[in-house]
Amino acid sequence: MREFLTIGEIEERLQRLSMFAVRQVADAVGVKSPSKYSAAELRRLILGIAKGEAEQVPKEKRRLAPEKMTYNGDVAAAVIYLAEKRDN
């Protein structure tokens, strides 16, 4: 399996995840207060972060790191990778 996914692959994976899993990914990539959003809104925010269109919570303030996630850590890592790639 490739280490990082494309935006389309991230979107496809997010569509298949449960609300709990989407919230975990959102928390890991820096969505502020993920529990106050619907699954659709979280998916939009996560993709916005991947595209460099949405703000992220600073890494030191996030509660969950992708490498600590048992499941879907690759999706979170891909979003962070793409966001950082666009920042540079």
PDB file as gemmi writes it, atoms N, CA and C in Angstrom:
CRYST1    1.000    1.000    1.000  90.00  90.00  90.00 P 1                      
ATOM      1  N   MET A   1       0.839  -1.192   0.000  1.00  0.00           N  
ATOM      2  CA  MET A   1       0.000   0.000   0.000  1.00  0.00           C  
ATOM      3  C   MET A   1       0.879   1.248   0.000  1.00  0.00           C  
ATOM      4  N   ARG A   2       0.465   2.252  -0.778  1.00  0.00           N  
ATOM      5  CA  ARG A   2       1.214   3.503  -0.820  1.00  0.00           C  
ATOM      6  C   ARG A   2       1.120   4.212   0.520  1.00  0.00           C  
ATOM      7  N   GLU A   3       2.152   5.009   0.805  1.00  0.00           N  
ATOM      8  CA  GLU A   3       2.161   5.703   2.089  1.00  0.00           C  
ATOM      9  C   GLU A   3       1.127   6.831   2.126  1.00  0.00           C  
ATOM     10  N   PHE A   4       0.950   7.543   1.001  1.00  0.00           N  
ATOM     11  CA  PHE A   4       0.029   8.681   0.986  1.00  0.00           C  
ATOM     12  C   PHE A   4      -1.007   8.529  -0.115  1.00  0.00           C  
ATOM     13  N   LEU A   5      -2.171   9.076   0.113  1.00  0.00           N  
ATOM     14  CA  LEU A   5      -3.307   8.965  -0.785  1.00  0.00           C  
ATOM     15  C   LEU A   5      -3.528  10.276  -1.536  1.00  0.00           C  
ATOM     16  N   THR A   6      -4.246  10.224  -2.644  1.00  0.00           N  
ATOM     17  CA  THR A   6      -4.635  11.431  -3.363  1.00  0.00           C  
ATOM     18  C   THR A   6      -5.873  12.030  -2.700  1.00  0.00           C  
ATOM     19  N   ILE A   7      -6.230  13.254  -3.080  1.00  0.00           N  
ATOM     20  CA  ILE A   7      -7.433  13.895  -2.550  1.00  0.00           C  
ATOM     21  C   ILE A   7      -8.663  13.023  -2.841  1.00  0.00           C  
ATOM     22  N   GLY A   8      -8.758  12.501  -4.056  1.00  0.00           N  
ATOM     23  CA  GLY A   8      -9.895  11.651  -4.416  1.00  0.00           C  
ATOM     24  C   GLY A   8      -9.975  10.400  -3.564  1.00  0.00           C  
ATOM     25  N   GLU A   9      -8.824   9.792  -3.301  1.00  0.00           N  
ATOM     26  CA  GLU A   9      -8.796   8.589  -2.459  1.00  0.00           C  
ATOM     27  C   GLU A   9      -9.155   8.912  -1.016  1.00  0.00           C  
ATOM     28  N   ILE A  10      -8.696  10.059  -0.539  1.00  0.00           N  
ATOM     29  CA  ILE A  10      -9.044  10.481   0.826  1.00  0.00           C  
ATOM     30  C   ILE A  10     -10.555  10.674   0.921  1.00  0.00           C  
ATOM     31  N   GLU A  11     -11.127  11.360  -0.075  1.00  0.00           N  
ATOM     32  CA  GLU A  11     -12.565  11.606  -0.075  1.00  0.00           C  
ATOM     33  C   GLU A  11     -13.348  10.288  -0.091  1.00  0.00           C  
ATOM     34  N   GLU A  12     -12.916   9.365  -0.908  1.00  0.00           N  
ATOM     35  CA  GLU A  12     -13.571   8.054  -0.980  1.00  0.00           C  
ATOM     36  C   GLU A  12     -13.494   7.314   0.348  1.00  0.00           C  
ATOM     37  N   ARG A  13     -12.317   7.327   0.965  1.00  0.00           N  
ATOM     38  CA  ARG A  13     -12.156   6.650   2.269  1.00  0.00           C  
ATOM     39  C   ARG A  13     -13.021   7.306   3.337  1.00  0.00           C  
ATOM     40  N   LEU A  14     -13.055   8.636   3.350  1.00  0.00           N  
ATOM     41  CA  LEU A  14     -13.856   9.338   4.350  1.00  0.00           C  
ATOM     42  C   LEU A  14     -15.338   8.994   4.219  1.00  0.00           C  
ATOM     43  N   GLN A  15     -15.822   8.794   3.006  1.00  0.00           N  
ATOM     44  CA  GLN A  15     -17.232   8.459   2.782  1.00  0.00           C  
ATOM     45  C   GLN A  15     -17.600   7.111   3.400  1.00  0.00           C  
ATOM     46  N   ARG A  16     -16.628   6.223   3.501  1.00  0.00           N  
ATOM     47  CA  ARG A  16     -16.890   4.875   4.024  1.00  0.00           C  
ATOM     48  C   ARG A  16     -16.733   4.778   5.542  1.00  0.00           C  
ATOM     49  N   LEU A  17     -16.219   5.819   6.182  1.00  0.00           N  
ATOM     50  CA  LEU A  17     -15.955   5.758   7.621  1.00  0.00           C  
ATOM     51  C   LEU A  17     -17.193   6.086   8.448  1.00  0.00           C  
ATOM     52  N   SER A  18     -17.242   5.517   9.637  1.00  0.00           N  
ATOM     53  CA  SER A  18     -18.310   5.846  10.591  1.00  0.00           C  
ATOM     54  C   SER A  18     -18.088   7.262  11.121  1.00  0.00           C  
ATOM     55  N   MET A  19     -19.115   7.792  11.754  1.00  0.00           N  
ATOM     56  CA  MET A  19     -19.012   9.128  12.349  1.00  0.00           C  
ATOM     57  C   MET A  19     -17.860   9.174  13.357  1.00  0.00           C  
ATOM     58  N   PHE A  20     -17.741   8.152  14.179  1.00  0.00           N  
ATOM     59  CA  PHE A  20     -16.666   8.095  15.174  1.00  0.00           C  
ATOM     60  C   PHE A  20     -15.301   8.161  14.492  1.00  0.00           C  
ATOM     61  N   ALA A  21     -15.117   7.391  13.435  1.00  0.00           N  
ATOM     62  CA  ALA A  21     -13.840   7.357  12.729  1.00  0.00           C  
ATOM     63  C   ALA A  21     -13.546   8.686  12.040  1.00  0.00           C  
ATOM     64  N   VAL A  22     -14.568   9.307  11.458  1.00  0.00           N  
ATOM     65  CA  VAL A  22     -14.375  10.620  10.816  1.00  0.00           C  
ATOM     66  C   VAL A  22     -13.961  11.648  11.865  1.00  0.00           C  
ATOM     67  N   ARG A  23     -14.570  11.586  13.036  1.00  0.00           N  
ATOM     68  CA  ARG A  23     -14.182  12.515  14.116  1.00  0.00           C  
ATOM     69  C   ARG A  23     -12.737  12.290  14.554  1.00  0.00           C  
ATOM     70  N   GLN A  24     -12.313  11.033  14.610  1.00  0.00           N  
ATOM     71  CA  GLN A  24     -10.922  10.749  14.975  1.00  0.00           C  
ATOM     72  C   GLN A  24      -9.957  11.334  13.948  1.00  0.00           C  
ATOM     73  N   VAL A  25     -10.246  11.128  12.680  1.00  0.00           N  
ATOM     74  CA  VAL A  25      -9.394  11.683  11.621  1.00  0.00           C  
ATOM     75  C   VAL A  25      -9.392  13.199  11.722  1.00  0.00           C  
ATOM     76  N   ALA A  26     -10.567  13.799  11.908  1.00  0.00           N  
ATOM     77  CA  ALA A  26     -10.671  15.261  12.022  1.00  0.00           C  
ATOM     78  C   ALA A  26      -9.836  15.782  13.180  1.00  0.00           C  
ATOM     79  N   ASP A  27      -9.901  15.104  14.302  1.00  0.00           N  
ATOM     80  CA  ASP A  27      -9.120  15.501  15.475  1.00  0.00           C  
ATOM     81  C   ASP A  27      -7.620  15.414  15.175  1.00  0.00           C  
ATOM     82  N   ALA A  28      -7.214  14.350  14.525  1.00  0.00           N  
ATOM     83  CA  ALA A  28      -5.792  14.133  14.241  1.00  0.00           C  
ATOM     84  C   ALA A  28      -5.231  15.123  13.231  1.00  0.00           C  
ATOM     85  N   VAL A  29      -6.062  15.606  12.304  1.00  0.00           N  
ATOM     86  CA  VAL A  29      -5.544  16.522  11.276  1.00  0.00           C  
ATOM     87  C   VAL A  29      -5.697  17.984  11.662  1.00  0.00           C  
ATOM     88  N   GLY A  30      -6.378  18.254  12.776  1.00  0.00           N  
ATOM     89  CA  GLY A  30      -6.426  19.629  13.264  1.00  0.00           C  
ATOM     90  C   GLY A  30      -7.726  20.370  13.060  1.00  0.00           C  
ATOM     91  N   VAL A  31      -8.850  19.655  12.936  1.00  0.00           N  
ATOM     92  CA  VAL A  31     -10.154  20.324  12.895  1.00  0.00           C  
ATOM     93  C   VAL A  31     -10.484  20.741  14.318  1.00  0.00           C  
ATOM     94  N   LYS A  32     -10.820  22.010  14.504  1.00  0.00           N  
ATOM     95  CA  LYS A  32     -11.148  22.505  15.843  1.00  0.00           C  
ATOM     96  C   LYS A  32     -12.543  22.023  16.243  1.00  0.00           C  
ATOM     97  N   SER A  33     -12.653  21.444  17.404  1.00  0.00           N  
ATOM     98  CA  SER A  33     -13.921  20.962  17.978  1.00  0.00           C  
ATOM     99  C   SER A  33     -14.700  20.055  17.029  1.00  0.00           C  
ATOM    100  N   PRO A  34     -14.115  18.919  16.634  1.00  0.00           N  
ATOM    101  CA  PRO A  34     -14.798  18.059  15.663  1.00  0.00           C  
ATOM    102  C   PRO A  34     -16.144  17.518  16.120  1.00  0.00           C  
ATOM    103  N   SER A  35     -16.398  17.448  17.406  1.00  0.00           N  
ATOM    104  CA  SER A  35     -17.666  16.876  17.879  1.00  0.00           C  
ATOM    105  C   SER A  35     -18.868  17.785  17.613  1.00  0.00           C  
ATOM    106  N   LYS A  36     -18.635  19.032  17.253  1.00  0.00           N  
ATOM    107  CA  LYS A  36     -19.770  19.919  16.998  1.00  0.00           C  
ATOM    108  C   LYS A  36     -20.226  19.918  15.537  1.00  0.00           C  
ATOM    109  N   TYR A  37     -19.558  19.155  14.690  1.00  0.00           N  
ATOM    110  CA  TYR A  37     -19.887  19.113  13.268  1.00  0.00           C  
ATOM    111  C   TYR A  37     -20.538  17.791  12.875  1.00  0.00           C  
ATOM    112  N   SER A  38     -21.327  17.849  11.803  1.00  0.00           N  
ATOM    113  CA  SER A  38     -21.887  16.626  11.224  1.00  0.00           C  
ATOM    114  C   SER A  38     -20.791  15.902  10.457  1.00  0.00           C  
ATOM    115  N   ALA A  39     -21.051  14.664  10.085  1.00  0.00           N  
ATOM    116  CA  ALA A  39     -20.064  13.892   9.320  1.00  0.00           C  
ATOM    117  C   ALA A  39     -19.752  14.579   7.994  1.00  0.00           C  
ATOM    118  N   ALA A  40     -20.777  15.094   7.319  1.00  0.00           N  
ATOM    119  CA  ALA A  40     -20.569  15.775   6.029  1.00  0.00           C  
ATOM    120  C   ALA A  40     -19.699  17.023   6.202  1.00  0.00           C  
ATOM    121  N   GLU A  41     -19.957  17.796   7.252  1.00  0.00           N  
ATOM    122  CA  GLU A  41     -19.156  18.994   7.507  1.00  0.00           C  
ATOM    123  C   GLU A  41     -17.710  18.622   7.836  1.00  0.00           C  
ATOM    124  N   LEU A  42     -17.533  17.563   8.616  1.00  0.00           N  
ATOM    125  CA  LEU A  42     -16.177  17.117   8.954  1.00  0.00           C  
ATOM    126  C   LEU A  42     -15.415  16.680   7.714  1.00  0.00           C  
ATOM    127  N   ARG A  43     -16.082  15.943   6.837  1.00  0.00           N  
ATOM    128  CA  ARG A  43     -15.424  15.519   5.596  1.00  0.00           C  
ATOM    129  C   ARG A  43     -14.984  16.734   4.786  1.00  0.00           C  
ATOM    130  N   ARG A  44     -15.851  17.738   4.700  1.00  0.00           N  
ATOM    131  CA  ARG A  44     -15.533  18.962   3.964  1.00  0.00           C  
ATOM    132  C   ARG A  44     -14.342  19.687   4.594  1.00  0.00           C  
ATOM    133  N   LEU A  45     -14.319  19.765   5.923  1.00  0.00           N  
ATOM    134  CA  LEU A  45     -13.209  20.426   6.613  1.00  0.00           C  
ATOM    135  C   LEU A  45     -11.900  19.656   6.453  1.00  0.00           C  
ATOM    136  N   ILE A  46     -11.965  18.340   6.558  1.00  0.00           N  
ATOM    137  CA  ILE A  46     -10.770  17.508   6.392  1.00  0.00           C  
ATOM    138  C   ILE A  46     -10.200  17.691   4.991  1.00  0.00           C  
ATOM    139  N   LEU A  47     -11.072  17.647   3.983  1.00  0.00           N  
ATOM    140  CA  LEU A  47     -10.609  17.838   2.607  1.00  0.00           C  
ATOM    141  C   LEU A  47     -10.090  19.263   2.399  1.00  0.00           C  
ATOM    142  N   GLY A  48     -10.707  20.220   3.063  1.00  0.00           N  
ATOM    143  CA  GLY A  48     -10.216  21.603   2.995  1.00  0.00           C  
ATOM    144  C   GLY A  48      -8.808  21.730   3.558  1.00  0.00           C  
ATOM    145  N   ILE A  49      -8.532  21.022   4.621  1.00  0.00           N  
ATOM    146  CA  ILE A  49      -7.177  21.026   5.193  1.00  0.00           C  
ATOM    147  C   ILE A  49      -6.205  20.385   4.208  1.00  0.00           C  
ATOM    148  N   ALA A  50      -6.599  19.272   3.615  1.00  0.00           N  
ATOM    149  CA  ALA A  50      -5.731  18.586   2.652  1.00  0.00           C  
ATOM    150  C   ALA A  50      -5.430  19.472   1.446  1.00  0.00           C  
ATOM    151  N   LYS A  51      -6.409  20.272   1.036  1.00  0.00           N  
ATOM    152  CA  LYS A  51      -6.244  21.149  -0.127  1.00  0.00           C  
ATOM    153  C   LYS A  51      -5.587  22.485   0.231  1.00  0.00           C  
ATOM    154  N   GLY A  52      -5.378  22.717   1.529  1.00  0.00           N  
ATOM    155  CA  GLY A  52      -4.784  23.979   1.967  1.00  0.00           C  
ATOM    156  C   GLY A  52      -5.785  25.111   2.020  1.00  0.00           C  
ATOM    157  N   GLU A  53      -7.074  24.788   2.100  1.00  0.00           N  
ATOM    158  CA  GLU A  53      -8.130  25.796   2.097  1.00  0.00           C  
ATOM    159  C   GLU A  53      -8.736  26.046   3.479  1.00  0.00           C  
ATOM    160  N   ALA A  54      -8.365  25.264   4.465  1.00  0.00           N  
ATOM    161  CA  ALA A  54      -8.931  25.399   5.812  1.00  0.00           C  
ATOM    162  C   ALA A  54      -7.810  25.470   6.833  1.00  0.00           C  
ATOM    163  N   GLU A  55      -8.065  26.179   7.915  1.00  0.00           N  
ATOM    164  CA  GLU A  55      -7.091  26.329   9.001  1.00  0.00           C  
ATOM    165  C   GLU A  55      -7.037  25.062   9.848  1.00  0.00           C  
ATOM    166  N   GLN A  56      -5.864  24.781  10.391  1.00  0.00           N  
ATOM    167  CA  GLN A  56      -5.671  23.636  11.285  1.00  0.00           C  
ATOM    168  C   GLN A  56      -5.362  24.126  12.693  1.00  0.00           C  
ATOM    169  N   VAL A  57      -5.760  23.342  13.675  1.00  0.00           N  
ATOM    170  CA  VAL A  57      -5.325  23.564  15.053  1.00  0.00           C  
ATOM    171  C   VAL A  57      -3.830  23.229  15.072  1.00  0.00           C  
ATOM    172  N   PRO A  58      -3.002  24.023  15.756  1.00  0.00           N  
ATOM    173  CA  PRO A  58      -1.565  23.703  15.818  1.00  0.00           C  
ATOM    174  C   PRO A  58      -1.318  22.289  16.350  1.00  0.00           C  
ATOM    175  N   LYS A  59      -0.288  21.649  15.841  1.00  0.00           N  
ATOM    176  CA  LYS A  59       0.012  20.257  16.213  1.00  0.00           C  
ATOM    177  C   LYS A  59       0.066  20.045  17.712  1.00  0.00           C  
ATOM    178  N   GLU A  60       0.656  20.967  18.428  1.00  0.00           N  
ATOM    179  CA  GLU A  60       0.813  20.782  19.877  1.00  0.00           C  
ATOM    180  C   GLU A  60      -0.522  20.835  20.632  1.00  0.00           C  
ATOM    181  N   LYS A  61      -1.588  21.315  19.994  1.00  0.00           N  
ATOM    182  CA  LYS A  61      -2.898  21.393  20.648  1.00  0.00           C  
ATOM    183  C   LYS A  61      -3.841  20.278  20.220  1.00  0.00           C  
ATOM    184  N   ARG A  62      -3.410  19.418  19.310  1.00  0.00           N  
ATOM    185  CA  ARG A  62      -4.249  18.299  18.862  1.00  0.00           C  
ATOM    186  C   ARG A  62      -4.202  17.178  19.890  1.00  0.00           C  
ATOM    187  N   ARG A  63      -5.317  16.503  20.064  1.00  0.00           N  
ATOM    188  CA  ARG A  63      -5.390  15.435  21.067  1.00  0.00           C  
ATOM    189  C   ARG A  63      -4.921  14.094  20.543  1.00  0.00           C  
ATOM    190  N   LEU A  64      -4.908  13.924  19.237  1.00  0.00           N  
ATOM    191  CA  LEU A  64      -4.619  12.620  18.661  1.00  0.00           C  
ATOM    192  C   LEU A  64      -3.656  12.765  17.492  1.00  0.00           C  
ATOM    193  N   ALA A  65      -2.580  12.012  17.501  1.00  0.00           N  
ATOM    194  CA  ALA A  65      -1.611  12.024  16.401  1.00  0.00           C  
ATOM    195  C   ALA A  65      -1.890  10.833  15.479  1.00  0.00           C  
ATOM    196  N   PRO A  66      -1.714  10.998  14.162  1.00  0.00           N  
ATOM    197  CA  PRO A  66      -1.994   9.897  13.230  1.00  0.00           C  
ATOM    198  C   PRO A  66      -1.257   8.614  13.577  1.00  0.00           C  
ATOM    199  N   GLU A  67      -0.024   8.728  14.040  1.00  0.00           N  
ATOM    200  CA  GLU A  67       0.742   7.522  14.359  1.00  0.00           C  
ATOM    201  C   GLU A  67       0.216   6.792  15.592  1.00  0.00           C  
ATOM    202  N   LYS A  68      -0.629   7.437  16.384  1.00  0.00           N  
ATOM    203  CA  LYS A  68      -1.236   6.810  17.563  1.00  0.00           C  
ATOM    204  C   LYS A  68      -2.579   6.154  17.244  1.00  0.00           C  
ATOM    205  N   MET A  69      -3.092   6.401  16.037  1.00  0.00           N  
ATOM    206  CA  MET A  69      -4.387   5.856  15.651  1.00  0.00           C  
ATOM    207  C   MET A  69      -4.252   4.388  15.266  1.00  0.00           C  
ATOM    208  N   THR A  70      -5.143   3.568  15.775  1.00  0.00           N  
ATOM    209  CA  THR A  70      -5.142   2.148  15.440  1.00  0.00           C  
ATOM    210  C   THR A  70      -5.663   1.938  14.019  1.00  0.00           C  
ATOM    211  N   TYR A  71      -6.701   2.694  13.648  1.00  0.00           N  
ATOM    212  CA  TYR A  71      -7.310   2.580  12.329  1.00  0.00           C  
ATOM    213  C   TYR A  71      -7.342   3.944  11.653  1.00  0.00           C  
ATOM    214  N   ASN A  72      -7.201   3.966  10.354  1.00  0.00           N  
ATOM    215  CA  ASN A  72      -7.329   5.167   9.533  1.00  0.00           C  
ATOM    216  C   ASN A  72      -6.241   6.208   9.760  1.00  0.00           C  
ATOM    217  N   GLY A  73      -5.172   5.821  10.398  1.00  0.00           N  
ATOM    218  CA  GLY A  73      -4.041   6.730  10.577  1.00  0.00           C  
ATOM    219  C   GLY A  73      -3.428   7.126   9.246  1.00  0.00           C  
ATOM    220  N   ASP A  74      -3.530   6.246   8.235  1.00  0.00           N  
ATOM    221  CA  ASP A  74      -2.979   6.572   6.917  1.00  0.00           C  
ATOM    222  C   ASP A  74      -3.756   7.711   6.262  1.00  0.00           C  
ATOM    223  N   VAL A  75      -5.057   7.775   6.503  1.00  0.00           N  
ATOM    224  CA  VAL A  75      -5.864   8.866   5.952  1.00  0.00           C  
ATOM    225  C   VAL A  75      -5.461  10.183   6.609  1.00  0.00           C  
ATOM    226  N   ALA A  76      -5.349  10.182   7.930  1.00  0.00           N  
ATOM    227  CA  ALA A  76      -4.934  11.389   8.650  1.00  0.00           C  
ATOM    228  C   ALA A  76      -3.534  11.816   8.223  1.00  0.00           C  
ATOM    229  N   ALA A  77      -2.613  10.875   8.103  1.00  0.00           N  
ATOM    230  CA  ALA A  77      -1.244  11.194   7.690  1.00  0.00           C  
ATOM    231  C   ALA A  77      -1.221  11.773   6.283  1.00  0.00           C  
ATOM    232  N   ALA A  78      -2.064  11.258   5.389  1.00  0.00           N  
ATOM    233  CA  ALA A  78      -2.123  11.763   4.013  1.00  0.00           C  
ATOM    234  C   ALA A  78      -2.633  13.199   3.987  1.00  0.00           C  
ATOM    235  N   VAL A  79      -3.648  13.502   4.783  1.00  0.00           N  
ATOM    236  CA  VAL A  79      -4.182  14.863   4.842  1.00  0.00           C  
ATOM    237  C   VAL A  79      -3.115  15.818   5.350  1.00  0.00           C  
ATOM    238  N   ILE A  80      -2.429  15.446   6.420  1.00  0.00           N  
ATOM    239  CA  ILE A  80      -1.378  16.301   6.984  1.00  0.00           C  
ATOM    240  C   ILE A  80      -0.252  16.484   5.978  1.00  0.00           C  
ATOM    241  N   TYR A  81       0.150  15.401   5.310  1.00  0.00           N  
ATOM    242  CA  TYR A  81       1.205  15.477   4.305  1.00  0.00           C  
ATOM    243  C   TYR A  81       0.831  16.450   3.186  1.00  0.00           C  
ATOM    244  N   LEU A  82      -0.382  16.321   2.655  1.00  0.00           N  
ATOM    245  CA  LEU A  82      -0.805  17.198   1.570  1.00  0.00           C  
ATOM    246  C   LEU A  82      -0.908  18.649   2.023  1.00  0.00           C  
ATOM    247  N   ALA A  83      -1.406  18.880   3.245  1.00  0.00           N  
ATOM    248  CA  ALA A  83      -1.507  20.238   3.779  1.00  0.00           C  
ATOM    249  C   ALA A  83      -0.121  20.867   3.934  1.00  0.00           C  
ATOM    250  N   GLU A  84       0.815  20.111   4.469  1.00  0.00           N  
ATOM    251  CA  GLU A  84       2.177  20.632   4.657  1.00  0.00           C  
ATOM    252  C   GLU A  84       2.865  20.857   3.316  1.00  0.00           C  
ATOM    253  N   LYS A  85       2.612  19.994   2.361  1.00  0.00           N  
ATOM    254  CA  LYS A  85       3.196  20.113   1.023  1.00  0.00           C  
ATOM    255  C   LYS A  85       2.714  21.417   0.368  1.00  0.00           C  
ATOM    256  N   ARG A  86       1.456  21.756   0.581  1.00  0.00           N  
ATOM    257  CA  ARG A  86       0.910  22.987  -0.001  1.00  0.00           C  
ATOM    258  C   ARG A  86       1.412  24.237   0.715  1.00  0.00           C  
ATOM    259  N   ASP A  87       1.750  24.108   1.992  1.00  0.00           N  
ATOM    260  CA  ASP A  87       2.276  25.247   2.755  1.00  0.00           C  
ATOM    261  C   ASP A  87       3.687  25.633   2.323  1.00  0.00           C  
ATOM    262  N   ASN A  88       4.415  24.675   1.798  1.00  0.00           N  
ATOM    263  CA  ASN A  88       5.817  24.937   1.399  1.00  0.00           C  
ATOM    264  C   ASN A  88       5.928  25.398  -0.016  1.00  0.00           C  
TER     265      ASN A  88                                                      
END                                                                             
